[in-house]
Amino acid sequence: GSLCENNDKFAIQRQLPKVADGDLLVIHDTGAHGQAMGFNYNGKLRPKELLLRQDGSVELIRRAETVADYFSTLNFEETILII
C-alpha cells in the first residue's frame, strides 16, 4: 500500500497475470485501511468506497475523507496554535 508498512502483502509466491498501463486490477477481500478496520494511521485519509453491483455498475457508497475531515474533531484555541 501507500503506507510505510512492511506487512502489506497481497500475494506471496503466487502467479499473477501480466498487466499493462490502463488495466484494472481488483484484489478481493481486502480493506484493512478502509472504513471497516481503518483509522488514520500515519495521517492516511480513508479512501472512497465503491460498490460493484451484479449488473456491472459501480456506485459510490462512501466519499473519500478530506484533510478537513481529519482535523474536524480538534478544538484548539487560537492562542495555542503556532504556525
Phi and psi restraints in degrees (range 20) as a CNS / XPLOR table:
assign (resid 1 and name C) (resid 2 and name N)
       (resid 2 and name CA) (resid 2 and name C) 1.0 -92.2 20.0 2
assign (resid 2 and name N) (resid 2 and name CA)
       (resid 2 and name C) (resid 3 and name N) 1.0 6.1 20.0 2
assign (resid 2 and name C) (resid 3 and name N)
       (resid 3 and name CA) (resid 3 and name C) 1.0 -97.6 20.0 2
assign (resid 3 and name N) (resid 3 and name CA)
       (resid 3 and name C) (resid 4 and name N) 1.0 158.6 20.0 2
assign (resid 3 and name C) (resid 4 and name N)
       (resid 4 and name CA) (resid 4 and name C) 1.0 -83.8 20.0 2
assign (resid 4 and name N) (resid 4 and name CA)
       (resid 4 and name C) (resid 5 and name N) 1.0 71.0 20.0 2
assign (resid 4 and name C) (resid 5 and name N)
       (resid 5 and name CA) (resid 5 and name C) 1.0 -130.1 20.0 2
assign (resid 5 and name N) (resid 5 and name CA)
       (resid 5 and name C) (resid 6 and name N) 1.0 124.7 20.0 2
assign (resid 5 and name C) (resid 6 and name N)
       (resid 6 and name CA) (resid 6 and name C) 1.0 -84.6 20.0 2
assign (resid 6 and name N) (resid 6 and name CA)
       (resid 6 and name C) (resid 7 and name N) 1.0 -3.2 20.0 2
assign (resid 6 and name C) (resid 7 and name N)
       (resid 7 and name CA) (resid 7 and name C) 1.0 -99.8 20.0 2
assign (resid 7 and name N) (resid 7 and name CA)
       (resid 7 and name C) (resid 8 and name N) 1.0 2.9 20.0 2
assign (resid 7 and name C) (resid 8 and name N)
       (resid 8 and name CA) (resid 8 and name C) 1.0 -80.4 20.0 2
assign (resid 8 and name N) (resid 8 and name CA)
       (resid 8 and name C) (resid 9 and name N) 1.0 99.4 20.0 2
assign (resid 8 and name C) (resid 9 and name N)
       (resid 9 and name CA) (resid 9 and name C) 1.0 -134.1 20.0 2
assign (resid 9 and name N) (resid 9 and name CA)
       (resid 9 and name C) (resid 10 and name N) 1.0 131.0 20.0 2
assign (resid 9 and name C) (resid 10 and name N)
       (resid 10 and name CA) (resid 10 and name C) 1.0 -98.1 20.0 2
assign (resid 10 and name N) (resid 10 and name CA)
       (resid 10 and name C) (resid 11 and name N) 1.0 -30.4 20.0 2
assign (resid 10 and name C) (resid 11 and name N)
       (resid 11 and name CA) (resid 11 and name C) 1.0 -149.7 20.0 2
assign (resid 11 and name N) (resid 11 and name CA)
       (resid 11 and name C) (resid 12 and name N) 1.0 127.4 20.0 2
assign (resid 11 and name C) (resid 12 and name N)
       (resid 12 and name CA) (resid 12 and name C) 1.0 -120.1 20.0 2
assign (resid 12 and name N) (resid 12 and name CA)
       (resid 12 and name C) (resid 13 and name N) 1.0 123.0 20.0 2
assign (resid 12 and name C) (resid 13 and name N)
       (resid 13 and name CA) (resid 13 and name C) 1.0 53.7 20.0 2
assign (resid 13 and name N) (resid 13 and name CA)
       (resid 13 and name C) (resid 14 and name N) 1.0 48.2 20.0 2
assign (resid 13 and name C) (resid 14 and name N)
       (resid 14 and name CA) (resid 14 and name C) 1.0 -127.2 20.0 2
assign (resid 14 and name N) (resid 14 and name CA)
       (resid 14 and name C) (resid 15 and name N) 1.0 144.3 20.0 2
assign (resid 14 and name C) (resid 15 and name N)
       (resid 15 and name CA) (resid 15 and name C) 1.0 -77.3 20.0 2
assign (resid 15 and name N) (resid 15 and name CA)
       (resid 15 and name C) (resid 16 and name N) 1.0 128.8 20.0 2
assign (resid 15 and name C) (resid 16 and name N)
       (resid 16 and name CA) (resid 16 and name C) 1.0 -118.8 20.0 2
assign (resid 16 and name N) (resid 16 and name CA)
       (resid 16 and name C) (resid 17 and name N) 1.0 147.4 20.0 2
assign (resid 16 and name C) (resid 17 and name N)
       (resid 17 and name CA) (resid 17 and name C) 1.0 -67.5 20.0 2
assign (resid 17 and name N) (resid 17 and name CA)
       (resid 17 and name C) (resid 18 and name N) 1.0 154.1 20.0 2
assign (resid 17 and name C) (resid 18 and name N)
       (resid 18 and name CA) (resid 18 and name C) 1.0 -71.2 20.0 2
assign (resid 18 and name N) (resid 18 and name CA)
       (resid 18 and name C) (resid 19 and name N) 1.0 141.9 20.0 2
assign (resid 18 and name C) (resid 19 and name N)
       (resid 19 and name CA) (resid 19 and name C) 1.0 -122.7 20.0 2
assign (resid 19 and name N) (resid 19 and name CA)
       (resid 19 and name C) (resid 20 and name N) 1.0 156.9 20.0 2
assign (resid 19 and name C) (resid 20 and name N)
       (resid 20 and name CA) (resid 20 and name C) 1.0 -126.2 20.0 2
assign (resid 20 and name N) (resid 20 and name CA)
       (resid 20 and name C) (resid 21 and name N) 1.0 163.4 20.0 2
assign (resid 20 and name C) (resid 21 and name N)
       (resid 21 and name CA) (resid 21 and name C) 1.0 -52.7 20.0 2
assign (resid 21 and name N) (resid 21 and name CA)
       (resid 21 and name C) (resid 22 and name N) 1.0 132.1 20.0 2
assign (resid 21 and name C) (resid 22 and name N)
       (resid 22 and name CA) (resid 22 and name C) 1.0 95.5 20.0 2
assign (resid 22 and name N) (resid 22 and name CA)
       (resid 22 and name C) (resid 23 and name N) 1.0 -16.1 20.0 2
assign (resid 22 and name C) (resid 23 and name N)
       (resid 23 and name CA) (resid 23 and name C) 1.0 -68.6 20.0 2
assign (resid 23 and name N) (resid 23 and name CA)
       (resid 23 and name C) (resid 24 and name N) 1.0 151.1 20.0 2
assign (resid 23 and name C) (resid 24 and name N)
       (resid 24 and name CA) (resid 24 and name C) 1.0 -100.2 20.0 2
assign (resid 24 and name N) (resid 24 and name CA)
       (resid 24 and name C) (resid 25 and name N) 1.0 136.3 20.0 2
assign (resid 24 and name C) (resid 25 and name N)
       (resid 25 and name CA) (resid 25 and name C) 1.0 -119.7 20.0 2
assign (resid 25 and name N) (resid 25 and name CA)
       (resid 25 and name C) (resid 26 and name N) 1.0 123.5 20.0 2
assign (resid 25 and name C) (resid 26 and name N)
       (resid 26 and name CA) (resid 26 and name C) 1.0 -110.7 20.0 2
assign (resid 26 and name N) (resid 26 and name CA)
       (resid 26 and name C) (resid 27 and name N) 1.0 127.2 20.0 2
assign (resid 26 and name C) (resid 27 and name N)
       (resid 27 and name CA) (resid 27 and name C) 1.0 -116.8 20.0 2
assign (resid 27 and name N) (resid 27 and name CA)
       (resid 27 and name C) (resid 28 and name N) 1.0 108.9 20.0 2
assign (resid 27 and name C) (resid 28 and name N)
       (resid 28 and name CA) (resid 28 and name C) 1.0 -76.2 20.0 2
assign (resid 28 and name N) (resid 28 and name CA)
       (resid 28 and name C) (resid 29 and name N) 1.0 160.0 20.0 2
assign (resid 28 and name C) (resid 29 and name N)
       (resid 29 and name CA) (resid 29 and name C) 1.0 56.3 20.0 2
assign (resid 29 and name N) (resid 29 and name CA)
       (resid 29 and name C) (resid 30 and name N) 1.0 49.3 20.0 2
assign (resid 29 and name C) (resid 30 and name N)
       (resid 30 and name CA) (resid 30 and name C) 1.0 -122.9 20.0 2
assign (resid 30 and name N) (resid 30 and name CA)
       (resid 30 and name C) (resid 31 and name N) 1.0 -174.3 20.0 2
assign (resid 30 and name C) (resid 31 and name N)
       (resid 31 and name CA) (resid 31 and name C) 1.0 133.0 20.0 2
assign (resid 31 and name N) (resid 31 and name CA)
       (resid 31 and name C) (resid 32 and name N) 1.0 23.4 20.0 2
assign (resid 31 and name C) (resid 32 and name N)
       (resid 32 and name CA) (resid 32 and name C) 1.0 -61.2 20.0 2
assign (resid 32 and name N) (resid 32 and name CA)
       (resid 32 and name C) (resid 33 and name N) 1.0 -26.6 20.0 2
assign (resid 32 and name C) (resid 33 and name N)
       (resid 33 and name CA) (resid 33 and name C) 1.0 -109.1 20.0 2
assign (resid 33 and name N) (resid 33 and name CA)
       (resid 33 and name C) (resid 34 and name N) 1.0 13.2 20.0 2
assign (resid 33 and name C) (resid 34 and name N)
       (resid 34 and name CA) (resid 34 and name C) 1.0 -87.2 20.0 2
assign (resid 34 and name N) (resid 34 and name CA)
       (resid 34 and name C) (resid 35 and name N) 1.0 -166.2 20.0 2
assign (resid 34 and name C) (resid 35 and name N)
       (resid 35 and name CA) (resid 35 and name C) 1.0 -65.6 20.0 2
assign (resid 35 and name N) (resid 35 and name CA)
       (resid 35 and name C) (resid 36 and name N) 1.0 -38.7 20.0 2
assign (resid 35 and name C) (resid 36 and name N)
       (resid 36 and name CA) (resid 36 and name C) 1.0 -61.8 20.0 2
assign (resid 36 and name N) (resid 36 and name CA)
       (resid 36 and name C) (resid 37 and name N) 1.0 -42.4 20.0 2
assign (resid 36 and name C) (resid 37 and name N)
       (resid 37 and name CA) (resid 37 and name C) 1.0 -125.1 20.0 2
assign (resid 37 and name N) (resid 37 and name CA)
       (resid 37 and name C) (resid 38 and name N) 1.0 10.3 20.0 2
assign (resid 37 and name C) (resid 38 and name N)
       (resid 38 and name CA) (resid 38 and name C) 1.0 -84.1 20.0 2
assign (resid 38 and name N) (resid 38 and name CA)
       (resid 38 and name C) (resid 39 and name N) 1.0 155.2 20.0 2
assign (resid 38 and name C) (resid 39 and name N)
       (resid 39 and name CA) (resid 39 and name C) 1.0 -150.7 20.0 2
assign (resid 39 and name N) (resid 39 and name CA)
       (resid 39 and name C) (resid 40 and name N) 1.0 169.8 20.0 2
assign (resid 39 and name C) (resid 40 and name N)
       (resid 40 and name CA) (resid 40 and name C) 1.0 -82.8 20.0 2
assign (resid 40 and name N) (resid 40 and name CA)
       (resid 40 and name C) (resid 41 and name N) 1.0 59.1 20.0 2
assign (resid 40 and name C) (resid 41 and name N)
       (resid 41 and name CA) (resid 41 and name C) 1.0 -60.3 20.0 2
assign (resid 41 and name N) (resid 41 and name CA)
       (resid 41 and name C) (resid 42 and name N) 1.0 126.1 20.0 2
assign (resid 41 and name C) (resid 42 and name N)
       (resid 42 and name CA) (resid 42 and name C) 1.0 55.8 20.0 2
assign (resid 42 and name N) (resid 42 and name CA)
       (resid 42 and name C) (resid 43 and name N) 1.0 26.9 20.0 2
assign (resid 42 and name C) (resid 43 and name N)
       (resid 43 and name CA) (resid 43 and name C) 1.0 75.0 20.0 2
assign (resid 43 and name N) (resid 43 and name CA)
       (resid 43 and name C) (resid 44 and name N) 1.0 11.8 20.0 2
assign (resid 43 and name C) (resid 44 and name N)
       (resid 44 and name CA) (resid 44 and name C) 1.0 -72.9 20.0 2
assign (resid 44 and name N) (resid 44 and name CA)
       (resid 44 and name C) (resid 45 and name N) 1.0 126.6 20.0 2
assign (resid 44 and name C) (resid 45 and name N)
       (resid 45 and name CA) (resid 45 and name C) 1.0 -79.4 20.0 2
assign (resid 45 and name N) (resid 45 and name CA)
       (resid 45 and name C) (resid 46 and name N) 1.0 147.3 20.0 2
assign (resid 45 and name C) (resid 46 and name N)
       (resid 46 and name CA) (resid 46 and name C) 1.0 -72.2 20.0 2
assign (resid 46 and name N) (resid 46 and name CA)
       (resid 46 and name C) (resid 47 and name N) 1.0 141.8 20.0 2
assign (resid 46 and name C) (resid 47 and name N)
       (resid 47 and name CA) (resid 47 and name C) 1.0 -80.4 20.0 2
assign (resid 47 and name N) (resid 47 and name CA)
       (resid 47 and name C) (resid 48 and name N) 1.0 168.0 20.0 2
assign (resid 47 and name C) (resid 48 and name N)
       (resid 48 and name CA) (resid 48 and name C) 1.0 -66.4 20.0 2
assign (resid 48 and name N) (resid 48 and name CA)
       (resid 48 and name C) (resid 49 and name N) 1.0 159.1 20.0 2
assign (resid 48 and name C) (resid 49 and name N)
       (resid 49 and name CA) (resid 49 and name C) 1.0 -121.6 20.0 2
assign (resid 49 and name N) (resid 49 and name CA)
       (resid 49 and name C) (resid 50 and name N) 1.0 133.7 20.0 2
assign (resid 49 and name C) (resid 50 and name N)
       (resid 50 and name CA) (resid 50 and name C) 1.0 -116.0 20.0 2
assign (resid 50 and name N) (resid 50 and name CA)
       (resid 50 and name C) (resid 51 and name N) 1.0 146.7 20.0 2
assign (resid 50 and name C) (resid 51 and name N)
       (resid 51 and name CA) (resid 51 and name C) 1.0 -112.3 20.0 2
assign (resid 51 and name N) (resid 51 and name CA)
       (resid 51 and name C) (resid 52 and name N) 1.0 122.3 20.0 2
assign (resid 51 and name C) (resid 52 and name N)
       (resid 52 and name CA) (resid 52 and name C) 1.0 -91.7 20.0 2
assign (resid 52 and name N) (resid 52 and name CA)
       (resid 52 and name C) (resid 53 and name N) 1.0 113.8 20.0 2
assign (resid 52 and name C) (resid 53 and name N)
       (resid 53 and name CA) (resid 53 and name C) 1.0 -84.6 20.0 2
assign (resid 53 and name N) (resid 53 and name CA)
       (resid 53 and name C) (resid 54 and name N) 1.0 161.2 20.0 2
assign (resid 53 and name C) (resid 54 and name N)
       (resid 54 and name CA) (resid 54 and name C) 1.0 -60.1 20.0 2
assign (resid 54 and name N) (resid 54 and name CA)
       (resid 54 and name C) (resid 55 and name N) 1.0 -28.2 20.0 2
assign (resid 54 and name C) (resid 55 and name N)
       (resid 55 and name CA) (resid 55 and name C) 1.0 -81.7 20.0 2
assign (resid 55 and name N) (resid 55 and name CA)
       (resid 55 and name C) (resid 56 and name N) 1.0 2.5 20.0 2
assign (resid 55 and name C) (resid 56 and name N)
       (resid 56 and name CA) (resid 56 and name C) 1.0 93.3 20.0 2
assign (resid 56 and name N) (resid 56 and name CA)
       (resid 56 and name C) (resid 57 and name N) 1.0 -7.6 20.0 2
assign (resid 56 and name C) (resid 57 and name N)
       (resid 57 and name CA) (resid 57 and name C) 1.0 -77.4 20.0 2
assign (resid 57 and name N) (resid 57 and name CA)
       (resid 57 and name C) (resid 58 and name N) 1.0 157.2 20.0 2
assign (resid 57 and name C) (resid 58 and name N)
       (resid 58 and name CA) (resid 58 and name C) 1.0 -123.0 20.0 2
assign (resid 58 and name N) (resid 58 and name CA)
       (resid 58 and name C) (resid 59 and name N) 1.0 134.7 20.0 2
assign (resid 58 and name C) (resid 59 and name N)
       (resid 59 and name CA) (resid 59 and name C) 1.0 -126.6 20.0 2
assign (resid 59 and name N) (resid 59 and name CA)
       (resid 59 and name C) (resid 60 and name N) 1.0 135.0 20.0 2
assign (resid 59 and name C) (resid 60 and name N)
       (resid 60 and name CA) (resid 60 and name C) 1.0 -74.1 20.0 2
assign (resid 60 and name N) (resid 60 and name CA)
       (resid 60 and name C) (resid 61 and name N) 1.0 119.4 20.0 2
assign (resid 60 and name C) (resid 61 and name N)
       (resid 61 and name CA) (resid 61 and name C) 1.0 -110.1 20.0 2
assign (resid 61 and name N) (resid 61 and name CA)
       (resid 61 and name C) (resid 62 and name N) 1.0 -13.0 20.0 2
assign (resid 61 and name C) (resid 62 and name N)
       (resid 62 and name CA) (resid 62 and name C) 1.0 -154.3 20.0 2
assign (resid 62 and name N) (resid 62 and name CA)
       (resid 62 and name C) (resid 63 and name N) 1.0 130.0 20.0 2
assign (resid 62 and name C) (resid 63 and name N)
       (resid 63 and name CA) (resid 63 and name C) 1.0 -75.3 20.0 2
assign (resid 63 and name N) (resid 63 and name CA)
       (resid 63 and name C) (resid 64 and name N) 1.0 160.3 20.0 2
assign (resid 63 and name C) (resid 64 and name N)
       (resid 64 and name CA) (resid 64 and name C) 1.0 -70.9 20.0 2
assign (resid 64 and name N) (resid 64 and name CA)
       (resid 64 and name C) (resid 65 and name N) 1.0 148.7 20.0 2
assign (resid 64 and name C) (resid 65 and name N)
       (resid 65 and name CA) (resid 65 and name C) 1.0 -71.8 20.0 2
assign (resid 65 and name N) (resid 65 and name CA)
       (resid 65 and name C) (resid 66 and name N) 1.0 153.5 20.0 2
assign (resid 65 and name C) (resid 66 and name N)
       (resid 66 and name CA) (resid 66 and name C) 1.0 -114.4 20.0 2
assign (resid 66 and name N) (resid 66 and name CA)
       (resid 66 and name C) (resid 67 and name N) 1.0 169.3 20.0 2
assign (resid 66 and name C) (resid 67 and name N)
       (resid 67 and name CA) (resid 67 and name C) 1.0 -60.5 20.0 2
assign (resid 67 and name N) (resid 67 and name CA)
       (resid 67 and name C) (resid 68 and name N) 1.0 -37.6 20.0 2
assign (resid 67 and name C) (resid 68 and name N)
       (resid 68 and name CA) (resid 68 and name C) 1.0 -61.3 20.0 2
assign (resid 68 and name N) (resid 68 and name CA)
       (resid 68 and name C) (resid 69 and name N) 1.0 -39.3 20.0 2
assign (resid 68 and name C) (resid 69 and name N)
       (resid 69 and name CA) (resid 69 and name C) 1.0 -60.6 20.0 2
assign (resid 69 and name N) (resid 69 and name CA)
       (resid 69 and name C) (resid 70 and name N) 1.0 -44.3 20.0 2
assign (resid 69 and name C) (resid 70 and name N)
       (resid 70 and name CA) (resid 70 and name C) 1.0 -57.6 20.0 2
assign (resid 70 and name N) (resid 70 and name CA)
       (resid 70 and name C) (resid 71 and name N) 1.0 -42.4 20.0 2
assign (resid 70 and name C) (resid 71 and name N)
       (resid 71 and name CA) (resid 71 and name C) 1.0 -95.6 20.0 2
assign (resid 71 and name N) (resid 71 and name CA)
       (resid 71 and name C) (resid 72 and name N) 1.0 2.1 20.0 2
assign (resid 71 and name C) (resid 72 and name N)
       (resid 72 and name CA) (resid 72 and name C) 1.0 -65.7 20.0 2
assign (resid 72 and name N) (resid 72 and name CA)
       (resid 72 and name C) (resid 73 and name N) 1.0 -22.7 20.0 2
assign (resid 72 and name C) (resid 73 and name N)
       (resid 73 and name CA) (resid 73 and name C) 1.0 -91.3 20.0 2
assign (resid 73 and name N) (resid 73 and name CA)
       (resid 73 and name C) (resid 74 and name N) 1.0 -5.4 20.0 2
assign (resid 73 and name C) (resid 74 and name N)
       (resid 74 and name CA) (resid 74 and name C) 1.0 -80.4 20.0 2
assign (resid 74 and name N) (resid 74 and name CA)
       (resid 74 and name C) (resid 75 and name N) 1.0 143.8 20.0 2
assign (resid 74 and name C) (resid 75 and name N)
       (resid 75 and name CA) (resid 75 and name C) 1.0 -138.4 20.0 2
assign (resid 75 and name N) (resid 75 and name CA)
       (resid 75 and name C) (resid 76 and name N) 1.0 78.6 20.0 2
assign (resid 75 and name C) (resid 76 and name N)
       (resid 76 and name CA) (resid 76 and name C) 1.0 -94.6 20.0 2
assign (resid 76 and name N) (resid 76 and name CA)
       (resid 76 and name C) (resid 77 and name N) 1.0 142.6 20.0 2
assign (resid 76 and name C) (resid 77 and name N)
       (resid 77 and name CA) (resid 77 and name C) 1.0 -73.2 20.0 2
assign (resid 77 and name N) (resid 77 and name CA)
       (resid 77 and name C) (resid 78 and name N) 1.0 148.2 20.0 2
assign (resid 77 and name C) (resid 78 and name N)
       (resid 78 and name CA) (resid 78 and name C) 1.0 -59.3 20.0 2
assign (resid 78 and name N) (resid 78 and name CA)
       (resid 78 and name C) (resid 79 and name N) 1.0 -30.5 20.0 2
assign (resid 78 and name C) (resid 79 and name N)
       (resid 79 and name CA) (resid 79 and name C) 1.0 -70.5 20.0 2
assign (resid 79 and name N) (resid 79 and name CA)
       (resid 79 and name C) (resid 80 and name N) 1.0 -19.0 20.0 2
assign (resid 79 and name C) (resid 80 and name N)
       (resid 80 and name CA) (resid 80 and name C) 1.0 -83.1 20.0 2
assign (resid 80 and name N) (resid 80 and name CA)
       (resid 80 and name C) (resid 81 and name N) 1.0 -32.2 20.0 2
assign (resid 80 and name C) (resid 81 and name N)
       (resid 81 and name CA) (resid 81 and name C) 1.0 -72.0 20.0 2
assign (resid 81 and name N) (resid 81 and name CA)
       (resid 81 and name C) (resid 82 and name N) 1.0 123.7 20.0 2
assign (resid 81 and name C) (resid 82 and name N)
       (resid 82 and name CA) (resid 82 and name C) 1.0 -125.2 20.0 2
assign (resid 82 and name N) (resid 82 and name CA)
       (resid 82 and name C) (resid 83 and name N) 1.0 116.0 20.0 2
